[in-house]
Amino acid sequence: MTNKREDLSILVVDDMKFNCEFIRRALLSEGYADVRVAESAPQALEMLRERSVDVLLADWVMPEMDGLELTDRVRQLDEERNRYTCVLLLTARDDVDSVIEAFDRGVDDYLTKPPNKQELAARIYGAGRISSLHNHLLSALAGAQIEYQEHVTIDAVTGLGNKKDAMRRFNELLQLVNSRGGGVCCTVLQLTQAAELEKKYGKSVYAELLEKVGKRLQRSVRPGDVLARLSQTEFAIGMYFADVEHIKIKNFKRILQAVNLRPMKTSAGFIRVTAAMGMCCNRSGDPLIAAEVLINCASDKLGLSIKTGCTEVGA
C-alpha cells in the first residue's frame, strides 16, 4: 500500500494552463514527485490509458467534457482494469444539490476554488490513502478469486465435475490401468448446434439445456464413471473396464442416443439437441499417457466425426 507522498501518482486536469501549473508546483513543493497535468478531459483520458494514477484532481467546469463526465469515463476505465482512482473535483459550486450529484456520480471529494495550498496537499494525501486501500483490497480479492478457481472442481451450471476434476479423475483411471490392467476410454461429447441454440433462446435457456444434458448423461453412465463438463459445448465421459473385451462401441452409442433421441423440456418449450462424440482408449500394455493426452485424442476423433458428417461415435 502507498503511504509516502513521493510514491503517489497524481493527474491534474484543468483547461486553464495557469491553474494546472499552480497546482503542480504546489504539490511538488509539498513532497509529491509524480504529478502530471492535462489541459482537457480527453487529453487526461489518453494519459490515463497510458498509465493509471492514484489520484485525479479535475476542474468541474471544462469545455468538451466536464468533471462529472470525466469521472464517469474514469470509473469505466477502473472497471476494465480492476483498479480504483480517487477522484477530486475543483469547483466554485457549494450548493447541496451539486455536491450530492457529484458524489452520486462517483466523485470522492471536492475542493473549492482557489484551493488553499496546505489543504490541497492534505486532501491529496487522504485521497491517496483511499486509492491505495481500494487497490490493495481489489488485488487481494482478485488473488482470492484465482485461488478459489484453482481449487473448485464443480461446474456451477450442471453440478457435474469441471475440467479440473476431469483431469484428476482420468489420471486416477489411467493409473488404475497401469497397476491392475484393463482399459480406460474417454469420450468427448459436443453439442453441435450450441451457438445457434444460445443465440435463438438466450443464455438462461441454454443453461437449462446444459443442465438437462448433464442429467441425461448421468442416467446413461455407471455410478463410478467420470462425467464432467469441459467447456460451454463439451462434456467428457470416462469409463474403466477391468476386461478390455468389454470395451464395445455400442456402450457409447447408447450415451449419444440418450442426448439425441428426445427433445428436452425447458422454460421455452421442448428443444431438440444434437450431439456428436469422439472416443479414445488406453489399454493395458499401451504406453502410459496423461489425462490431457487422452482427452485431446478423443477431441480429435470428435472433430473428425463432425467433419465427415458421421452421426456415429468417432473412434
C-alpha positions as CSV (number, residue, x, y, z in Angstrom):
1,M,0.0,0.0,0.0
2,T,1.2,3.5,-0.9
3,N,1.8,5.7,2.2
4,K,4.5,8.1,1.1
5,R,3.8,11.3,-0.7
6,E,6.6,10.7,-3.2
7,D,5.0,7.4,-4.2
8,L,1.6,8.8,-5.1
9,S,0.8,9.3,-8.8
10,I,-1.4,12.3,-9.5
11,L,-3.0,13.8,-12.6
12,V,-4.3,17.4,-12.6
13,V,-6.8,18.4,-15.2
14,D,-7.8,22.0,-15.9
15,D,-8.4,23.8,-19.2
16,M,-6.6,26.8,-17.6
17,K,-2.9,26.3,-18.0
18,F,-2.1,28.7,-15.2
19,N,-4.2,26.7,-12.8
20,C,-2.6,23.4,-13.7
21,E,0.9,24.9,-13.2
22,F,0.0,26.5,-9.9
23,I,-1.4,23.2,-8.5
24,R,1.5,21.2,-9.9
25,R,4.1,23.4,-8.3
26,A,2.2,23.5,-5.0
27,L,2.1,19.7,-4.9
28,L,5.8,19.4,-5.8
29,S,6.7,21.8,-3.0
30,E,4.8,19.6,-0.6
31,G,6.8,16.5,-1.5
32,Y,4.7,14.9,-4.3
33,A,7.0,13.8,-7.0
34,D,4.8,12.2,-9.6
35,V,2.5,14.9,-10.8
36,R,1.3,15.2,-14.4
37,V,-1.0,17.8,-15.9
38,A,-3.6,17.7,-18.7
39,E,-5.4,20.7,-20.2
40,S,-8.5,18.9,-21.2
41,A,-10.6,15.8,-20.2
42,P,-9.9,13.9,-23.5
43,Q,-6.1,14.5,-23.0
44,A,-6.5,13.3,-19.4
45,L,-8.2,10.1,-20.6
46,E,-5.4,9.4,-23.1
47,M,-2.8,9.9,-20.3
48,L,-4.8,7.5,-18.1
49,R,-4.8,4.9,-20.8
50,E,-1.1,5.1,-21.0
51,R,-0.6,5.0,-17.2
52,S,-3.0,4.8,-14.3
53,V,-2.8,7.2,-11.4
54,D,-3.7,7.1,-7.7
55,V,-5.4,10.5,-7.6
56,L,-7.2,12.5,-10.3
57,L,-7.8,16.2,-9.5
58,A,-10.0,17.8,-12.1
59,D,-11.8,21.1,-12.7
60,W,-15.6,20.6,-12.6
61,V,-16.4,23.0,-15.4
62,M,-14.4,22.4,-18.6
63,P,-15.2,22.5,-22.3
64,E,-15.8,19.3,-24.3
65,M,-16.2,17.2,-21.2
66,D,-16.9,18.4,-17.6
67,G,-15.6,16.8,-14.4
68,L,-18.6,14.6,-13.9
69,E,-18.4,13.2,-17.4
70,L,-14.7,12.6,-16.9
71,T,-15.4,10.8,-13.6
72,D,-17.9,8.5,-15.5
73,R,-15.2,7.6,-18.0
74,V,-12.5,7.1,-15.3
75,R,-14.8,4.7,-13.4
76,Q,-15.3,2.8,-16.7
77,L,-11.5,2.6,-17.1
78,D,-11.2,1.5,-13.5
79,E,-13.7,-1.3,-14.0
80,E,-11.9,-2.6,-17.1
81,R,-8.6,-2.6,-15.2
82,N,-9.8,-3.8,-11.9
83,R,-8.4,-0.8,-10.0
84,Y,-9.5,2.4,-8.3
85,T,-8.7,6.0,-8.9
86,C,-9.6,8.5,-6.3
87,V,-11.3,11.5,-7.9
88,L,-11.4,15.0,-6.5
89,L,-13.1,17.9,-8.3
90,L,-12.2,21.6,-8.1
91,T,-15.3,23.8,-8.1
92,A,-16.7,27.2,-7.2
93,R,-20.1,25.4,-6.5
94,D,-21.1,24.8,-3.0
95,D,-24.8,24.1,-3.3
96,V,-26.1,20.9,-1.8
97,D,-27.7,19.5,-4.9
98,S,-24.5,19.8,-6.9
99,V,-22.4,18.2,-4.2
100,I,-24.9,15.3,-3.9
101,E,-24.9,14.8,-7.7
102,A,-21.1,14.7,-7.7
103,F,-20.9,12.0,-5.0
104,D,-23.7,10.0,-6.8
105,R,-21.6,10.1,-10.0
106,G,-18.6,8.6,-8.2
107,V,-16.6,11.6,-7.1
108,D,-14.7,11.0,-3.8
109,D,-14.2,14.6,-2.6
110,Y,-14.1,18.2,-3.8
111,L,-12.1,21.4,-3.2
112,T,-13.4,24.9,-3.6
113,K,-11.5,27.3,-5.9
114,P,-9.0,28.6,-5.4
115,P,-7.5,25.8,-3.3
116,N,-5.5,26.5,-0.2
117,K,-2.0,25.1,-0.6
118,Q,-1.9,23.2,2.7
119,E,-5.5,22.0,2.4
120,L,-4.8,20.8,-1.2
121,A,-1.7,18.8,0.0
122,A,-3.7,17.2,2.9
123,R,-6.7,16.3,0.7
124,I,-4.5,14.7,-1.9
125,Y,-2.7,12.7,0.8
126,G,-6.0,11.5,2.1
127,A,-7.2,10.7,-1.4
128,G,-4.0,8.7,-2.0
129,R,-4.7,6.6,1.1
130,I,-8.2,5.9,-0.1
131,S,-7.0,4.8,-3.5
132,S,-4.2,2.7,-2.0
133,L,-6.6,0.9,0.3
134,H,-9.1,0.2,-2.5
135,N,-6.4,-1.1,-4.8
136,H,-4.9,-3.3,-2.1
137,L,-8.4,-4.8,-1.5
138,L,-9.1,-5.3,-5.2
139,S,-5.7,-7.0,-5.6
140,A,-6.4,-9.3,-2.6
141,L,-9.9,-10.1,-3.9
142,A,-8.5,-10.9,-7.4
143,G,-5.9,-13.2,-5.8
144,A,-8.6,-14.9,-3.7
145,Q,-10.8,-15.5,-6.8
146,I,-7.8,-17.1,-8.6
147,E,-7.1,-19.3,-5.7
148,Y,-10.8,-20.3,-5.5
149,Q,-10.9,-21.1,-9.2
150,E,-7.8,-23.3,-8.7
151,H,-9.5,-25.3,-6.1
152,V,-13.1,-25.5,-7.3
153,T,-13.9,-28.7,-9.1
154,I,-17.7,-28.4,-9.6
155,D,-19.4,-26.9,-12.6
156,A,-21.9,-24.3,-11.4
157,V,-24.4,-24.8,-14.2
158,T,-24.7,-28.6,-14.3
159,G,-23.4,-29.7,-10.9
160,L,-21.1,-32.1,-12.6
161,G,-17.3,-32.1,-12.3
162,N,-15.4,-29.4,-14.2
163,K,-12.3,-29.8,-16.4
164,K,-10.0,-29.7,-13.4
165,D,-12.0,-32.6,-11.8
166,A,-12.0,-34.5,-15.1
167,M,-8.2,-34.3,-15.4
168,R,-7.7,-35.6,-11.8
169,R,-10.2,-38.5,-12.2
170,F,-8.9,-39.5,-15.7
171,N,-5.4,-39.6,-14.3
172,E,-6.6,-41.9,-11.5
173,L,-8.2,-44.2,-14.1
174,L,-5.0,-44.3,-16.1
175,Q,-3.0,-45.2,-13.0
176,L,-5.5,-48.0,-12.4
177,V,-4.9,-49.4,-15.9
178,N,-1.1,-49.2,-15.2
179,S,-1.4,-51.0,-11.9
180,R,-4.2,-53.5,-12.5
181,G,-4.6,-53.8,-16.2
182,G,-7.8,-53.4,-18.2
183,G,-8.5,-50.3,-20.1
184,V,-10.0,-46.8,-19.8
185,C,-12.0,-45.0,-22.5
186,C,-12.6,-41.3,-22.8
187,T,-15.4,-39.9,-24.9
188,V,-15.9,-36.2,-25.6
189,L,-19.4,-35.2,-26.4
190,Q,-20.1,-31.9,-28.1
191,L,-23.4,-30.1,-28.6
192,T,-23.1,-29.4,-32.3
193,Q,-25.7,-26.6,-32.6
194,A,-24.8,-24.8,-29.3
195,A,-24.1,-21.4,-30.8
196,E,-27.4,-21.4,-32.7
197,L,-29.3,-22.5,-29.7
198,E,-27.8,-19.9,-27.4
199,K,-28.4,-17.2,-30.0
200,K,-32.0,-18.2,-30.5
201,Y,-33.1,-18.9,-26.9
202,G,-30.7,-16.8,-24.8
203,K,-28.1,-17.7,-22.2
204,S,-30.6,-18.7,-19.4
205,V,-32.4,-21.3,-21.6
206,Y,-29.1,-22.6,-23.0
207,A,-28.0,-23.1,-19.4
208,E,-31.2,-25.1,-18.8
209,L,-30.2,-27.3,-21.8
210,L,-26.7,-27.8,-20.4
211,E,-28.3,-28.9,-17.1
212,K,-30.7,-31.3,-18.9
213,V,-27.9,-32.8,-21.0
214,G,-25.9,-33.4,-17.8
215,K,-28.8,-35.2,-16.2
216,R,-29.4,-37.4,-19.2
217,L,-25.7,-38.3,-19.3
218,Q,-25.8,-39.1,-15.5
219,R,-28.6,-41.6,-16.2
220,S,-26.6,-43.2,-19.0
221,V,-23.3,-43.9,-17.2
222,R,-22.3,-46.0,-14.3
223,P,-22.0,-44.5,-10.8
224,G,-18.2,-44.8,-10.8
225,D,-17.7,-43.4,-14.3
226,V,-16.2,-39.9,-14.9
227,L,-18.6,-37.3,-16.1
228,A,-17.6,-33.7,-16.4
229,R,-18.4,-30.5,-18.3
230,L,-15.3,-29.4,-20.2
231,S,-16.5,-26.2,-21.8
232,Q,-19.5,-24.3,-23.0
233,T,-20.3,-27.0,-25.5
234,E,-18.4,-30.2,-24.4
235,F,-18.8,-33.0,-21.9
236,A,-16.3,-35.7,-21.1
237,I,-17.2,-39.3,-20.0
238,G,-14.6,-41.7,-18.7
239,M,-15.1,-45.5,-18.3
240,Y,-12.8,-48.1,-16.8
241,F,-13.0,-51.7,-18.0
242,A,-11.3,-54.4,-16.0
243,D,-11.6,-56.6,-19.1
244,V,-10.8,-54.9,-22.3
245,E,-13.1,-57.4,-24.2
246,H,-16.0,-55.4,-22.6
247,I,-15.0,-52.2,-24.5
248,K,-17.6,-52.0,-27.2
249,I,-18.7,-49.1,-29.3
250,K,-22.4,-49.8,-28.6
251,N,-21.8,-48.7,-24.9
252,F,-21.0,-45.2,-26.2
253,K,-23.6,-45.1,-28.9
254,R,-26.2,-45.6,-26.2
255,I,-24.9,-42.5,-24.4
256,L,-25.0,-40.4,-27.6
257,Q,-28.6,-41.6,-28.3
258,A,-29.7,-40.5,-24.8
259,V,-29.0,-36.9,-25.8
260,N,-30.1,-37.0,-29.4
261,L,-33.3,-39.0,-29.4
262,R,-35.8,-37.0,-27.4
263,P,-36.3,-33.2,-27.2
264,M,-35.7,-31.5,-23.8
265,K,-38.3,-29.6,-21.8
266,T,-37.2,-26.1,-20.9
267,S,-38.9,-22.8,-19.9
268,A,-39.0,-22.0,-23.7
269,G,-40.7,-25.3,-24.5
270,F,-39.3,-28.6,-25.9
271,I,-36.0,-28.1,-27.7
272,R,-34.1,-30.8,-29.6
273,V,-30.4,-31.0,-29.0
274,T,-28.0,-32.7,-31.4
275,A,-24.6,-34.0,-30.3
276,A,-21.5,-35.8,-31.7
277,M,-19.0,-37.9,-29.9
278,G,-15.3,-38.9,-30.2
279,M,-13.7,-41.7,-28.3
280,C,-10.2,-42.7,-27.4
281,C,-9.0,-45.6,-25.2
282,N,-5.8,-46.6,-23.4
283,R,-5.4,-50.3,-22.7
284,S,-3.0,-52.2,-20.5
285,G,0.2,-52.7,-22.5
286,D,-0.2,-49.3,-24.3
287,P,2.3,-46.6,-23.4
288,L,1.2,-44.8,-20.3
289,I,-0.3,-41.4,-21.2
290,A,-1.6,-38.4,-19.2
291,A,-5.2,-37.4,-18.9
292,E,-4.8,-34.4,-21.2
293,V,-3.4,-36.6,-24.0
294,L,-6.4,-39.0,-23.7
295,I,-8.9,-36.1,-23.7
296,N,-7.2,-34.4,-26.6
297,C,-7.2,-37.7,-28.5
298,A,-11.0,-38.0,-28.0
299,S,-11.4,-34.4,-29.1
300,D,-9.5,-35.1,-32.3
301,K,-11.8,-38.1,-33.0
302,L,-14.8,-35.9,-32.3
303,G,-13.5,-33.3,-34.8
304,L,-13.1,-35.9,-37.5
305,S,-16.6,-37.2,-36.7
306,I,-18.1,-33.8,-37.2
307,K,-16.0,-33.0,-40.3
308,T,-17.1,-36.2,-42.1
309,G,-20.8,-35.8,-41.0
310,C,-20.7,-39.1,-39.2
311,T,-23.7,-39.5,-36.8
312,E,-22.0,-42.4,-35.0
313,V,-19.2,-42.3,-32.4
314,G,-15.9,-41.2,-33.8
315,A,-13.3,-43.7,-32.6
